[in-house]
């Protein structure tokens, strides 16, 4: 079997053993906006080697062409609650915060309204959101953290929306912390911390489901034959060591049709596919985050059903096999794109 070395891989042809030496390429990550992320991005070169796809796009509130003029309404009374508007300010384009007081006092703010392009929304709370992305093996791939305002239309419609706009969220955070010189908070906006464990669906979209790792137990309890072993690759990663093994299924030792992975002291599984996942998080206020990461699909024991794990070092090593002269369509490859809406820590796939 002729295995050609690819970036960070050396070959010991005598024993058909490939030694993984560690990644040398610099990584390219998406620019951060109003979030922080420890989800590791796959290198751009790996994505380019796979079939490209255009990520889905979303309209944001700032793209609306019809902008209404917001009149100066300080001193106006909210007849429903019998409270008065005592102060207003516009910290961001096309948006204005209005502060209401039951005692007509700037030092005692009871309600806050956000006007976006002239439309009023009650600011119900500020949520510190943490989304932890976990593979079907139960191993975390990292977290995405951001602030989000929870808004409700002042018209009384039974719907809530999220706004993770960095400028507006930070402005309200200052108000809550008592750092705005013009107004003082009187428990007008509560703060909540939401941490959710999310997993990947069949199309690499995000789901509000914790992973079920029973397939690992089944794999350990039941054996499966994969063909004639003709070589292997040892890969060291931050979350454990793996062995990648290539198998012949057509009696030709010059190529391989099956690739498996086996975590240290774990069961062996066939690689079904490599997916370059491009996930765009958004809410009513616009884009939240753009995530790019590698997904490894594995066949469960004696089944065409798949489990998905996230390990970039392992993903890169498997992607390197695509350029080996012996590679014979051992697994599928694709780049998937999904658009996901987030509200109050819950994700909602949109396509």
N, C-alpha and C positions, 0 to 999 in steps of 0.2 A: 504494500500500500504506500503510495507516495503522498505524504502530507506536506504541503508547502507552508513554511513559517509565515505567520502574519503578525505584525506589530505586537511585540511583547511575548511571542511564543517561540521557543526553540525546540528542535526536533532531534531526538535520539533515534536515528533510523535503524540502528542495530537491533534494538529491542522493541521497535514500534511504539515508543513511549514519548509523549509530548509533554514537555515541562513548561508550565506557565510561570513566567518571570515577573508578572506585574505590569500594569498599564503604564504607558509612557505618554500617551496623547493627552493634550490639554482638553478640558471639557468646556463646552459652550452651553451656558444656561440662559433661560429666558430672563429678561430684566425684571426686577422686582418693582411692584407698585405699592399697593396698600396692604401687602401681606409679607410674611416671612415663611420660608419653606425649607425643610430639610430633606424633601424628596429629591433624590439624586437624579440629575438629568443624564440621559445617554449621550455619548459624544456625537457631534454633528456628522462626523464621517461615517458612523455606523448607520445613521438614518439615510444618508445619501446613498449608501450601498443597497438599501432596500427600496421598494417602489414608493415614490413620493405621492402625497395626497394633500390637497388643500384643506386646511382646518376650517371648520365652520365659523361663520362670523355672526355677531349679534349687534343689534341696534342699541345704542345707549341713550340715556335721557338727554345727554348734551347734543345729540344729533338731530333733535326735533327742530324743524325749521320755524315753526310759529311760536315766537316768544312773546308772552303777554307782558305789558308794563305793570310793574308792581307799585301800587300807590303807597304813599306814606300814610299809614293808618294808626299811628300811635295814639292811644287814648280811646280807641274803639272798644265797645263793650261786646263780649260774647253773651248774647241773650240767654242761651241755653244754660250756661253755667254761672251766669251773673259774675263773670270775671272780666278784667280789663287788660287790654294790651298795653304794656308799659314800656316796652323796648323792642327794637328789631335791628338786625344786622345781616349783611350779606358777605359771608366769608369766602364764598365760592361763586363762580359764574352761574347765572340763571337760577340762583337759589337764595332764599332769605329765611332766616330764623326769626320767629316772633315769640316773645316771652310774655306770658299772661300771669296776672296776680289776682287772687281773690280779695286782697286788701289794698289793691292799687299801689303796691309798693315794690320797687325794683329789688329790694333786699329780701323779698319773699316770693319767689317764682314758683307757681303751682303747676303750670302747663306750658309746653313748648310746641309750637307748630312750625313745620318746615314747608315753605312754599317753593315748589319746583316748577319753573316756567309758569308761575301764577297759580298753580293748583295746590290747595292746602292739604297737608298730611299731619296728623297727630304723631309726635315722636313718643312711642310707647316705652321703649327701653333701648339700652346699648348692650350688645352681646359680644363678648370676647370669645371668638370661635376658634376651636382647634379641631382639625380633621386629621385623623391618623390613618394612613393608608396601610392596610395589612393584607398580605398575600394569603392564599388558601392553605399555606403551610403554617399560618399563625405568626409569621415573622414580619415585623414592621418594616415598611420601606421609608418611613419618615412622616413628618407632620407638615401641615399647612396652617398658618395662624393669621387671623385678620380680625378687625373690628367690624361690626355691622349694626346700623341703626334699624330698628324694627318700626315700620311706619304703617299707619292706618288712615285711609281717606277721611278727612274731616266731615265729609258728607254723610257719614254713618254707614257706608257700605260694608258688609261683613267680609272684608278681605284685608290681609296684611301683606306688606312687601318689605324687602330688604334693601338697604343702601350701605354698601361698603366703601363709598367714596372716601378717600383718605382725609381730605380737607374737612369735610363735614363731620366725619367721625371724631377727628382730633379736636375740632371746635367744641363739640358736645362733651368730649372728655374733659376739656378745660372747664367748661361750665359745671360739670359734676364735681370736679376737684376744687371748685371755688377760685379758679384762676382767671375768670373773666372780670374785669374791673367794673363793668357797668351793671351786672345783675348777680344775684345770689340765689343759689338753688334751695328750694324748700321741698326736697324729695320728689321733684317733678318727674325725674327719669331714673328708674332703677337700673342697676347693672347686673348682668348675668354672665356666668361662665359656662360655655357649652363645649364639651369634648365628646366627639363621636368617633367610633371605629367604623371605617368604611372599607368595602372590598370591591373587586372588579367583577363586572358582569361578563356575559359571553362576548359582547362587543367592546370590552374594555371600558365600558361606562362605569361610573361610580354608583354604588348601591349602599343603602343604609342597613347593611347586614354584616354581622360578625362572621368570620370564616368558620367553616365546619371542617375540622381536621381529621375526621374519621377515615377518610380515604388513605391517610398515611398508615393508620393501624391496619386497615385491610391489606395494604401493600406489604406490610411486614409479615402478616400472617399467611399470605398466599404468594406462591412463586409464579413466575412467568418467564418463558423462554423468548429470547429476542433474536436469535440467530447465531452465527459464528463470529466470535469476537476477533477483531483484527487490529485493534489499537485502542489506546485510551489517553486521556488528557487530565492531569491533576490541576485543579483550580483552587487557589486560596482566595477567600473573600472575607469581607469584614464580619459576616454573620456565620461563617463556618467554611470548612473545606469540602470540596465536591470532586467526584471523579466523573468525567465525561467519557463514555465508551462508545465506540463505533462498531457496528455489526454488519456482516454480509448476509444477504437473504437470497441471492441468485446464483450462488456457487462461483462467483467471480471475486477473487480476493483483491482485485485491483480497484474496487469501489465499495461503497457502503450505502445501505438503504435505511438503516435504523441507527438512531443516536439516542443514548440514554444518559440520565444523570443519577447520581447516588450521593446523597449527603453523608458525611462521616457518621458511621453507626446507624444509618437509615436505610430504607428500602430503595430499590432501583425502579425508575420509571422512564417510559419512552417519551421523548420529546415530540409533541404533535405540531408545534408551531412557535415561531418567534413573532411577536407583535410589537411594533414601535407605536406606543400609545401617546396620542396628543389630546390632552383633556383641557378644555377651556371652562373655567369657573366664572359665573356671572350672577348678577342679581338685577333688580329694577334700576339700581343706580349705575350699572355699567359693568365693565370687566373687573374681576377680582384677581384671577391668577391664570397663567398659562403653564401647564405642566407637561413635560416630555419625559417619558421613562420607558424602559424595556420590560416587556412581559413575556414570560416563558410559559407556554401551555404544555401541560403534561397529560398523557392518557392515564386515567385511573386504571387500576388493576383489571386486566382482561375486559377492557371496555373502551368504547369510542368517546365516552364522556370525559371531559377535561377539567383539570384544576389549573389555576393560574398563580404563579409565584413571581416575585419581583426581586431580582438580584442583578445589578448592573455588571459586576465583574463576570459573573457566569454568563450573562446575556452576550457580552462582548466576545467571550471565548467561543460560544456556540456560533455567533455570527461569523467568526473567523473560518469556521468549517465550510461556509458557503463558497469560499475561494479555493478550497482544496480540490485537487484534480480527481480525487476519488469520490467526491460528493455526488450522490445519485438520488436527488429529490427526497432526501431523508425526512424533511419536515417542511411545512408551509412557512411562508414569510409574508408579512403585510404590514402596512402602517394604518392604524385605525384612528379615527377622529371622532370626538364626542363633545357635545355641548351640555354643560351641567349647571343648573340653577341651584343656588344655596339660599335657604331661609331659616334663620333661627337654629343653625347647626344641622339642618336636614338637607340632603341633596336630592335633586329632582332631575333625572336625565331628560333632555329636551329633544334628542334625535337618536 
